[in-house]
Amino acid sequence: MQKPYRVVEYDSGPKGMPGMEALINEKAAEGYALHQVIERSTYQWVLIFKREPGRS
């Protein structure tokens, strides 16, 4: 059984957000939708993904 939520810590570094977009797309391919983003500092983020209904 898959977990209903995934929490991922992300460090964007000075290069910015392109890597975060790739991570979001990767999790979407695994059946997770972005649920919430929390900014911890300038470059550090916590992304919370929720399992999409009907995906196992």
N, C-alpha and C positions, 0 to 999 in steps of 0.2 A: 504494500500500500504506500502510495506517495504521500509526502508531507503536504498539508494544505497551505503552508507558508514557507518561504525561504527568506533568510536574512543574509545580505551580502554587504560586507564592508568594502568600500571602494575608495582608492586614492587616485584622484584625477591628475595630480601633479601639475606642473606648469604648462603642460601641453593642452590642457582643457578637457572638453567633454566628448570628443569623438570615441574614445574608448568606452565611456559610459553608455553611449548609444549602442555600441556593439554588444556590450554586456546585456543590455535590455533586450536586444534582438535575439541573443543567444538563449536567454531565459524564456522568451516568448516561444521559441522553437521547441523548448522542453515542456510547454504547456502552462507557463506562469505569466500572469499579467502584472505589470507594475502597480503596486497598491499604494506605496508611500515612499517619499524620499526625505531623509533628514540630513541637514547639513551640520556636520560636527565642527568643521573649521574651513578655512579657505579651500583646501584641496581634499578634505576627507568627508565622505558621505556614507550613510547607511541606506541601503535600498531594501525595501520589503516587497516581496513578490507574493501574490496569492495564486493558488492553483485555479485555472479557469474551469468553470463547471463543465462536466461531461468529458474532461480529459483525464486519462488514468495513466 
